[in-house]
Amino acid sequence: MKVLHVFTLLTTPESFFYGQFGYLAEHGHEIHLVTDDEEDIEFSRRNHIIYHRIPIIRAISPMGDIGTIKKLMQLIRREKYDAVFGHTPKGAMVAMIAAKLAGVKTRVYYRHGLIYTTAKGLKRSILKTVERLTAACATHIVNVSPSLSKLAVKDHLNSSRKQIVIGLGTCGGIDTIDIFNPTKVSQEKVSALRHALGVPDNAYVVGFCGRLCRDKGIIELIEGFRIFQQAHPDIVSCLLLVGPYDARDILPPQVKDEIEENHSIVAPGSVSHHFLPDYYSLMDVFVFPSYREGFGMTVLEASAMRIPVLVSRSHGCVDSIRENITGCYIDITSQSIASGLSDMLVPQLRQRLGNAGRDFVTENFERTRMWPRILDLYKQFFLNETV
């Protein structure tokens, strides 16, 4: 079957669909990809992708969106796709509208999150309307977590009959064999990284991985870390923030100043996906106090590396652990975060949660176990069955 996947940015398929498209191609599907970025030739080659670049504006832009929809319709009619898949809010919206107008029978919306949940006022209303429009144009909706499915029905975005979740969630799992596998990490490289970042050998390392922004709970995390340090002045501790500053959801200047000036906080910026295991290996505990997620993917990555996790109960996050087995829930408050960090000072607790976390992820989210399910799902899509 000939299918088109539409993303706004190439980083999304590179991070979450690497290998999956190649697997589908090996099983008879011709995979085409549209993003607004220059083609990564190596990514296309390794995943057997036919690449098309079409401008997609992330911001609210009615005239720009109309132009994108027209270009997508031209591509769809020329290539005669059997199915069109839309990802991320803007990419999904233009893909589903274009596919419906072009007469494609199978239109699949991959819902990776709901950004309106942290928006306010008119912007929230607009984003919610866009969600309903995208869902209405789709024939099937794949939600990346069970809690996202519940929220979609609760907020009347679509009927429950139209949507599914693959297994326990995510859009295709993670690589727990070759990438997020603690046995594959070189301790010499980790020691060198520790030295390069200036992390003391005896430090209790609190880790985070993701965009540095308000929605991820960074403000509360930094304040919680400060409270923890004040409560335990005898403990050498370090907050390791792995990820870039968000250009849209900008942190207050004083928070950014503290990140850059506090010697106990290390912020190396963006890190390539394949190097993340080295950074996780530095952490004693992983904290993810996000206000919203599609699925807490970095929580799975940390768990796969046997790192115990503290995570919020927000939609998408709540699905990423088994409470008191692989990690613990925290409220998105500085006091709750500080309390959780204090609880995790017990080495035996960290080891128990970390070991159980890896078992949980390898059993339920290893990507090679999820790909056959996705292949079966494609068959159902093409039969146009209710899934």
PASE-334290 format. One record per residue (C-alpha): residue in three letters; residue number from 1; x, y, z. Coordinates in pm, 1 decimal, decimal comma, always signed. Each point is the difference from the previous one (the first is absolute). Layout:
N
(ALA NUM (X Y Z))
...
//
This chain:
387
(MET 1 (+0,0 +0,0 +0,0))
(LYS 2 (+110,4 +354,7 -73,4))
(VAL 3 (-24,3 +234,8 +298,7))
(LEU 4 (+89,5 +358,9 +83,5))
(HIS 5 (+108,6 +122,4 +343,8))
(VAL 6 (-9,6 +376,2 +62,0))
(PHE 7 (+205,1 +162,9 +277,3))
(THR 8 (+74,7 +365,3 +63,8))
(LEU 9 (+363,8 -65,8 +93,7))
(LEU 10 (+234,1 -282,3 -97,7))
(THR 11 (+119,1 -38,9 +360,0))
(THR 12 (-327,7 -174,6 +91,2))
(PRO 13 (+37,2 -302,2 -231,5))
(GLU 14 (+374,3 -8,3 +66,1))
(SER 15 (-62,2 -27,2 +374,6))
(PHE 16 (-313,2 -215,0 +18,7))
(PHE 17 (-29,9 -195,9 -327,0))
(TYR 18 (+361,4 -93,5 -69,7))
(GLY 19 (+4,1 -357,7 -126,1))
(GLN 20 (-379,1 -31,9 -3,6))
(PHE 21 (-38,9 +133,3 -353,4))
(GLY 22 (+274,9 -232,8 -119,2))
(TYR 23 (-180,3 -294,3 +161,1))
(LEU 24 (-327,2 +94,3 -170,1))
(ALA 25 (+179,2 +39,9 -334,0))
(GLU 26 (+149,8 -347,4 +35,9))
(HIS 27 (-354,6 -132,1 +41,8))
(GLY 28 (-131,6 +144,9 -322,7))
(HIS 29 (-90,5 +361,3 +77,6))
(GLU 30 (+133,4 +291,2 -204,0))
(ILE 31 (+63,1 +280,1 +248,7))
(HIS 32 (-1,1 +364,9 -108,2))
(LEU 33 (+85,4 +279,5 +242,5))
(VAL 34 (-77,7 +373,5 +0,6))
(THR 35 (+155,6 +256,8 +235,0))
(ASP 36 (+101,9 +365,5 -15,4))
(ASP 37 (+371,2 -87,8 +38,5))
(GLU 38 (+280,5 -87,5 -237,6))
(GLU 39 (+23,9 -372,2 -64,7))
(ASP 40 (+233,1 -206,4 +217,0))
(ILE 41 (+122,5 -229,7 -275,8))
(GLU 42 (+145,8 -257,3 +238,9))
(PHE 43 (-326,4 -19,4 +197,5))
(SER 44 (-198,2 -45,8 -322,0))
(ARG 45 (+237,9 -267,6 -127,2))
(ARG 46 (+5,4 -204,0 +321,1))
(ASN 47 (-379,0 +15,6 +36,4))
(HIS 48 (-81,8 -49,8 -371,2))
(ILE 49 (-186,1 +331,8 -15,4))
(ILE 50 (-99,0 +207,4 -302,2))
(TYR 51 (+30,5 +359,2 +118,8))
(HIS 52 (-193,2 +314,3 -95,6))
(ARG 53 (+50,9 +346,6 +144,1))
(ILE 54 (-304,3 +226,7 +35,7))
(PRO 55 (-8,5 +320,8 +210,1))
(ILE 56 (-204,4 -44,6 +320,4))
(ILE 57 (-31,3 +299,9 +232,4))
(ARG 58 (-15,7 -100,9 +367,6))
(ALA 59 (-167,7 +321,8 +117,3))
(ILE 60 (-365,6 +88,9 -61,7))
(SER 61 (-0,5 +110,9 -366,5))
(PRO 62 (-325,5 -47,7 -198,0))
(MET 63 (+141,7 +118,7 -333,4))
(GLY 64 (+318,3 -200,5 +42,3))
(ASP 65 (-201,7 -309,4 +92,4))
(ILE 66 (-216,7 +33,4 -310,7))
(GLY 67 (+313,9 +5,8 -213,3))
(THR 68 (+133,7 -310,5 +175,5))
(ILE 69 (-330,7 -184,3 -44,7))
(LYS 70 (+0,3 +76,9 -373,4))
(LYS 71 (+355,3 -133,3 -39,7))
(LEU 72 (-85,4 -313,4 +197,8))
(MET 73 (-309,2 -61,1 -212,3))
(GLN 74 (+210,6 +25,3 -315,5))
(LEU 75 (+247,8 -252,7 +140,5))
(ILE 76 (-275,4 -236,0 +118,1))
(ARG 77 (-178,8 +3,8 -336,5))
(ARG 78 (+323,2 -46,9 -192,4))
(GLU 79 (+125,9 -290,0 +213,5))
(LYS 80 (-343,9 -159,9 +62,0))
(TYR 81 (+63,6 -103,8 +360,9))
(ASP 82 (-201,8 -278,2 +159,9))
(ALA 83 (+21,5 +174,4 +338,4))
(VAL 84 (+118,4 +328,2 +150,5))
(PHE 85 (+132,1 +30,2 +356,6))
(GLY 86 (+22,2 +337,4 +175,2))
(HIS 87 (+222,8 +76,7 +298,9))
(THR 88 (+44,1 +290,9 +243,0))
(PRO 89 (-272,2 +267,4 +21,9))
(LYS 90 (+66,9 +201,8 -315,3))
(GLY 91 (+133,8 -286,4 -211,7))
(ALA 92 (-302,2 -210,6 +88,1))
(MET 93 (-251,4 +275,9 -67,1))
(VAL 94 (+123,5 +82,8 -350,5))
(ALA 95 (+49,8 -369,9 -80,5))
(MET 96 (-349,4 -106,9 +106,3))
(ILE 97 (-171,2 +290,0 -179,5))
(ALA 98 (+201,1 -53,4 -318,9))
(ALA 99 (-57,0 -376,9 +3,4))
(LYS 100 (-374,3 +38,8 +53,5))
(LEU 101 (-32,6 +257,2 -278,5))
(ALA 102 (+209,8 -220,4 -230,1))
(GLY 103 (-229,1 -297,2 +63,8))
(VAL 104 (+241,5 -228,0 +189,9))
(LYS 105 (-206,7 -269,1 +171,9))
(THR 106 (+241,0 -77,1 +286,0))
(ARG 107 (+105,4 +306,1 +200,8))
(VAL 108 (+183,8 -63,9 +327,0))
(TYR 109 (+68,7 +267,7 +259,6))
(TYR 110 (+283,6 -83,1 +239,8))
(ARG 111 (-77,9 +210,5 +306,5))
(HIS 112 (+333,2 +60,1 +174,7))
(GLY 113 (-140,7 +240,3 +259,0))
(LEU 114 (-254,2 +273,3 +69,0))
(ILE 115 (+164,5 +340,3 +16,6))
(TYR 116 (-319,7 +189,4 +82,9))
(THR 117 (-1,4 -143,3 +352,6))
(THR 118 (+259,8 +254,1 +117,9))
(ALA 119 (-124,2 +288,5 -217,5))
(LYS 120 (-245,5 +266,0 +116,8))
(GLY 121 (-272,3 +225,0 -136,9))
(LEU 122 (-50,3 +36,9 -374,4))
(LYS 123 (+311,4 -200,6 -83,9))
(ARG 124 (-135,5 -298,0 +194,2))
(SER 125 (-333,1 +20,6 -185,2))
(ILE 126 (+173,9 +17,5 -338,6))
(LEU 127 (+229,3 -294,7 +75,8))
(LYS 128 (-291,8 -208,5 +125,8))
(THR 129 (-199,0 +78,3 -314,7))
(VAL 130 (+296,7 -106,4 -214,0))
(GLU 131 (+13,1 -331,0 +190,4))
(ARG 132 (-367,9 -65,5 -67,3))
(LEU 133 (+39,5 +91,8 -367,1))
(THR 134 (+298,4 -232,9 -41,9))
(ALA 135 (-181,3 -283,8 +175,5))
(ALA 136 (-312,7 +53,5 -211,4))
(CYS 137 (+201,7 -27,5 -322,1))
(ALA 138 (+172,5 -321,7 +112,3))
(THR 139 (-145,3 -347,5 -42,4))
(HIS 140 (+218,4 -138,6 +281,4))
(ILE 141 (+184,7 +157,1 +293,7))
(VAL 142 (+302,3 -154,0 +170,0))
(ASN 143 (+50,6 +150,1 +345,1))
(VAL 144 (+346,7 -56,5 +140,9))
(SER 145 (-123,1 -64,9 +355,3))
(PRO 146 (-310,3 -130,2 +178,9))
(SER 147 (-35,4 +321,7 +201,6))
(LEU 148 (+2,8 +201,8 -322,7))
(SER 149 (-287,8 -215,1 -128,8))
(LYS 150 (-201,1 +63,3 +315,5))
(LEU 151 (+59,4 +374,5 -21,6))
(ALA 152 (-99,9 +11,1 -368,3))
(VAL 153 (-336,5 -158,6 +77,0))
(LYS 154 (-49,0 +207,7 +315,5))
(ASP 155 (+59,3 +322,2 -196,2))
(HIS 156 (-224,2 -115,9 -286,7))
(LEU 157 (+275,4 +6,2 -262,6))
(ASN 158 (-120,2 -321,5 -164,1))
(SER 159 (-194,4 -317,1 +72,1))
(SER 160 (+166,7 -288,1 +180,5))
(ARG 161 (-78,7 -229,6 -296,2))
(LYS 162 (+234,1 +192,9 -228,0))
(GLN 163 (+311,7 -19,7 +217,9))
(ILE 164 (+246,1 -264,0 +117,1))
(VAL 165 (+322,1 -38,0 +199,7))
(ILE 166 (+277,8 -234,0 -112,7))
(GLY 167 (+63,0 -235,6 +291,8))
(LEU 168 (+65,4 +205,4 +313,4))
(GLY 169 (+87,8 +306,0 -205,8))
(THR 170 (+264,8 +191,7 -201,4))
(CYS 171 (+13,8 +18,0 -379,3))
(GLY 172 (+248,1 -282,9 -31,2))
(GLY 173 (+197,7 -56,7 +318,3))
(ILE 174 (+370,4 +58,6 +59,7))
(ASP 175 (+320,1 -188,7 -75,7))
(THR 176 (+84,3 -182,6 +323,0))
(ILE 177 (+243,7 -236,5 -172,4))
(ASP 178 (+261,0 +216,1 -171,9))
(ILE 179 (-56,5 +351,9 +136,3))
(PHE 180 (-175,2 +17,0 +337,8))
(ASN 181 (+181,0 -297,3 +147,7))
(PRO 182 (+228,5 +53,8 +301,3))
(THR 183 (+215,8 -298,7 -95,8))
(LYS 184 (+95,1 +173,5 -326,4))
(VAL 185 (+130,1 +315,2 +170,6))
(SER 186 (+375,8 +51,2 +30,0))
(GLN 187 (+87,8 +95,9 +356,9))
(GLU 188 (+315,4 +166,9 -129,4))
(LYS 189 (-213,0 +228,5 -218,5))
(VAL 190 (-233,8 +73,3 +290,3))
(SER 191 (+294,9 +89,1 +224,3))
(ALA 192 (+140,3 +226,3 -270,7))
(LEU 193 (-340,1 +165,5 -41,7))
(ARG 194 (-29,8 +51,5 +375,7))
(HIS 195 (+338,4 +172,2 -0,2))
(ALA 196 (-84,2 +211,0 -307,2))
(LEU 197 (-326,5 +120,9 +156,8))
(GLY 198 (+162,9 +67,9 +336,0))
(VAL 199 (-224,0 -240,1 +193,0))
(PRO 200 (+172,5 -109,5 +324,8))
(ASP 201 (+62,2 -373,1 +39,5))
(ASN 202 (-188,9 -7,4 +330,9))
(ALA 203 (-297,1 +209,3 -115,5))
(TYR 204 (-361,9 -107,0 +34,7))
(VAL 205 (-106,7 +75,5 -357,7))
(VAL 206 (-358,3 +105,3 -66,2))
(GLY 207 (-76,8 -27,8 -371,0))
(PHE 208 (-249,0 +138,1 -249,4))
(CYS 209 (-21,0 -42,5 -378,0))
(GLY 210 (-225,5 +207,9 -225,2))
(ARG 211 (-66,6 +355,7 -110,1))
(LEU 212 (+83,7 +259,9 +263,7))
(CYS 213 (-329,8 +184,8 +30,2))
(ARG 214 (-292,1 +76,5 +229,5))
(ASP 215 (-217,2 -288,5 -122,6))
(LYS 216 (+264,8 -252,9 +103,1))
(GLY 217 (-7,1 +122,9 +360,2))
(ILE 218 (+354,0 +139,3 -11,8))
(ILE 219 (-83,5 +293,1 +228,3))
(GLU 220 (-133,3 -234,4 +269,1))
(LEU 221 (+287,9 -244,5 -51,5))
(ILE 222 (+266,7 +263,7 +59,2))
(GLU 223 (-178,3 +131,8 +308,1))
(GLY 224 (-50,6 -354,7 +129,4))
(PHE 225 (+368,5 -76,4 -50,8))
(ARG 226 (+90,3 +315,6 +194,5))
(ILE 227 (-225,0 -105,3 +290,0))
(PHE 228 (+157,0 -347,8 -5,7))
(GLN 229 (+349,8 +149,2 +18,9))
(GLN 230 (-98,4 +217,2 +295,0))
(ALA 231 (-142,8 -303,9 +180,3))
(HIS 232 (+314,4 -207,5 -65,9))
(PRO 233 (+299,4 +236,6 +18,2))
(ASP 234 (+233,8 -292,1 +70,6))
(ILE 235 (-79,7 -169,9 -332,8))
(VAL 236 (+181,2 +99,1 -318,7))
(SER 237 (-273,3 +20,8 -263,7))
(CYS 238 (-31,0 +98,6 -363,8))
(LEU 239 (-297,1 +73,9 -227,6))
(LEU 240 (+67,0 -121,3 -355,4))
(LEU 241 (-237,1 +158,8 -254,1))
(VAL 242 (+38,4 -167,2 -340,0))
(GLY 243 (-177,7 +179,0 -282,8))
(PRO 244 (-36,7 +332,1 -183,3))
(TYR 245 (-175,1 +316,2 +109,6))
(ASP 246 (-344,4 +21,7 -159,9))
(ALA 247 (-29,0 +296,3 -237,2))
(ARG 248 (-378,1 +32,8 +46,8))
(ASP 249 (-72,3 -96,8 +362,5))
(ILE 250 (+275,1 +219,7 +142,1))
(LEU 251 (+120,6 -25,9 +359,0))
(PRO 252 (+4,5 +316,8 +214,4))
(PRO 253 (+337,5 +182,4 -21,8))
(GLN 254 (+79,6 -62,0 +367,0))
(VAL 255 (-47,7 -376,0 -44,4))
(LYS 256 (+224,5 -7,9 -305,0))
(ASP 257 (+258,9 +204,9 +189,9))
(GLU 258 (-2,6 -251,3 +285,2))
(ILE 259 (+48,2 -290,2 -241,5))
(GLU 260 (+301,5 +169,3 -152,2))
(GLU 261 (+154,6 +141,3 +319,2))
(ASN 262 (-68,9 -264,1 +266,9))
(HIS 263 (+305,5 -226,7 +22,2))
(SER 264 (-219,3 -287,4 +120,5))
(ILE 265 (-202,2 +6,6 -324,2))
(VAL 266 (+144,5 -143,4 -321,1))
(ALA 267 (-181,0 +68,2 -329,1))
(PRO 268 (+186,7 -144,3 -300,9))
(GLY 269 (-274,9 +88,0 -250,2))
(SER 270 (-123,8 -228,5 -277,7))
(VAL 271 (+147,2 -349,1 -9,3))
(SER 272 (-18,5 -244,1 -289,2))
(HIS 273 (-239,8 -289,0 +59,9))
(HIS 274 (+277,9 -259,0 -17,2))
(PHE 275 (+207,3 +177,2 +268,0))
(LEU 276 (-283,5 +34,1 +252,5))
(PRO 277 (+81,0 -331,2 +178,0))
(ASP 278 (+332,6 +146,9 +115,3))
(TYR 279 (-183,8 +291,4 +161,6))
(TYR 280 (-262,9 -224,7 +160,2))
(SER 281 (+285,6 -207,2 +143,7))
(LEU 282 (+113,7 +302,7 +200,7))
(MET 283 (-337,3 +30,3 +174,9))
(ASP 284 (-100,5 -142,7 +336,5))
(VAL 285 (-364,0 +99,6 -45,6))
(PHE 286 (-198,6 +133,5 -294,9))
(VAL 287 (-265,5 +267,5 +57,1))
(PHE 288 (-271,9 +90,1 -250,2))
(PRO 289 (-252,8 +250,2 +143,3))
(SER 290 (-169,0 +76,6 -333,0))
(TYR 291 (-342,0 +165,8 -23,0))
(ARG 292 (-92,9 -187,9 -319,0))
(GLU 293 (+136,2 -274,2 -225,1))
(GLY 294 (-115,6 -231,6 -271,3))
(PHE 295 (+205,6 -269,1 +168,5))
(GLY 296 (+295,1 +53,0 +234,7))
(MET 297 (+256,6 -149,0 -237,4))
(THR 298 (+303,7 +120,5 +193,1))
(VAL 299 (-144,0 -170,9 +307,9))
(LEU 300 (+9,4 -328,6 -193,6))
(GLU 301 (+355,5 +71,9 -112,3))
(ALA 302 (+114,6 +65,3 +356,7))
(SER 303 (-179,8 -311,0 +126,4))
(ALA 304 (+159,9 -209,5 -274,3))
(MET 305 (+335,3 +122,1 +133,7))
(ARG 306 (-99,4 -122,8 +350,2))
(ILE 307 (-41,9 +353,6 +134,3))
(PRO 308 (-283,8 +44,9 +255,5))
(VAL 309 (-246,1 +270,9 -97,6))
(LEU 310 (-215,5 +266,4 +160,4))
(VAL 311 (-278,2 +107,2 -235,0))
(SER 312 (-311,5 +216,2 +8,9))
(ARG 313 (-352,5 -137,3 -34,5))
(SER 314 (-68,5 +209,5 -311,0))
(HIS 315 (-153,6 -168,2 -304,6))
(GLY 316 (+267,3 -188,2 -191,5))
(CYS 317 (+226,2 -9,8 +305,6))
(VAL 318 (-228,5 -210,7 +216,1))
(ASP 319 (+30,9 -292,7 -245,0))
(SER 320 (+380,0 -12,4 +8,1))
(ILE 321 (+54,3 -170,5 +337,1))
(ARG 322 (-150,0 -255,5 +232,8))
(GLU 323 (-43,1 +185,1 +328,3))
(ASN 324 (+247,0 -100,6 +272,9))
(ILE 325 (+125,0 -279,6 -226,3))
(THR 326 (+195,5 +179,9 -273,2))
(GLY 327 (-26,8 +352,9 +137,4))
(CYS 328 (-207,0 +240,3 +207,4))
(TYR 329 (-246,2 +275,9 -77,9))
(ILE 330 (+61,6 +357,9 +107,6))
(ASP 331 (-214,4 +310,5 -3,9))
(ILE 332 (+124,9 +285,4 -216,3))
(THR 333 (+109,2 +201,9 +300,9))
(SER 334 (+345,5 +78,4 +130,6))
(GLN 335 (-78,9 -157,3 +338,7))
(SER 336 (-118,9 -327,7 -152,8))
(ILE 337 (+306,3 -19,6 -223,9))
(ALA 338 (+233,9 +69,9 +292,9))
(SER 339 (-173,5 -267,5 +207,7))
(GLY 340 (+29,9 -252,2 -282,7))
(LEU 341 (+370,8 +72,7 -39,1))
(SER 342 (+49,7 -56,1 +372,7))
(ASP 343 (-182,7 -334,0 -16,8))
(MET 344 (+226,1 -111,5 -284,3))
(LEU 345 (+314,5 +41,9 +209,1))
(VAL 346 (-39,6 -365,2 +106,2))
(PRO 347 (+223,0 -207,7 -235,5))
(GLN 348 (-203,1 -319,5 +45,5))
(LEU 349 (-319,3 +178,3 -107,4))
(ARG 350 (+167,6 +145,1 -307,8))
(GLN 351 (+135,4 -340,4 -98,7))
(ARG 352 (-335,2 -173,5 +45,4))
(LEU 353 (-192,3 +258,5 -201,5))
(GLY 354 (+267,8 +15,9 -268,5))
(ASN 355 (+12,9 -376,3 -55,0))
(ALA 356 (-379,5 -27,1 -11,9))
(GLY 357 (-11,2 +296,9 -235,3))
(ARG 358 (+221,6 -167,1 -257,3))
(ASP 359 (-209,1 -317,6 +16,2))
(PHE 360 (-319,2 +203,3 -49,5))
(VAL 361 (+137,3 +181,8 -304,8))
(THR 362 (+162,2 -298,4 -171,7))
(GLU 363 (-315,3 -209,1 +41,6))
(ASN 364 (-244,8 +263,9 -120,4))
(PHE 365 (+182,2 +263,3 -207,3))
(GLU 366 (+292,8 -165,0 -177,4))
(ARG 367 (-47,7 +122,7 -356,0))
(THR 368 (+56,6 -333,7 -174,6))
(ARG 369 (-285,3 -145,2 +207,2))
(MET 370 (-229,2 +286,2 -99,0))
(TRP 371 (+70,6 +2,7 -373,7))
(PRO 372 (-197,9 -320,1 -77,1))
(ARG 373 (-300,3 +156,2 +176,8))
(ILE 374 (+35,7 +308,6 -217,7))
(LEU 375 (+23,5 -216,0 -311,9))
(ASP 376 (-326,4 -171,8 +98,7))
(LEU 377 (-151,8 +341,9 +61,3))
(TYR 378 (+89,5 +108,1 -353,9))
(LYS 379 (-182,1 -304,7 -134,8))
(GLN 380 (-311,3 +99,9 +194,1))
(PHE 381 (+28,9 +358,4 -123,3))
(PHE 382 (+11,4 -110,6 -361,5))
(LEU 383 (-298,8 -225,6 +51,6))
(ASN 384 (-162,3 +314,8 +144,0))
(GLU 385 (-108,7 -192,8 +306,6))
(THR 386 (-90,4 +160,3 +331,4))
(VAL 387 (+302,3 -60,9 +223,8))
//
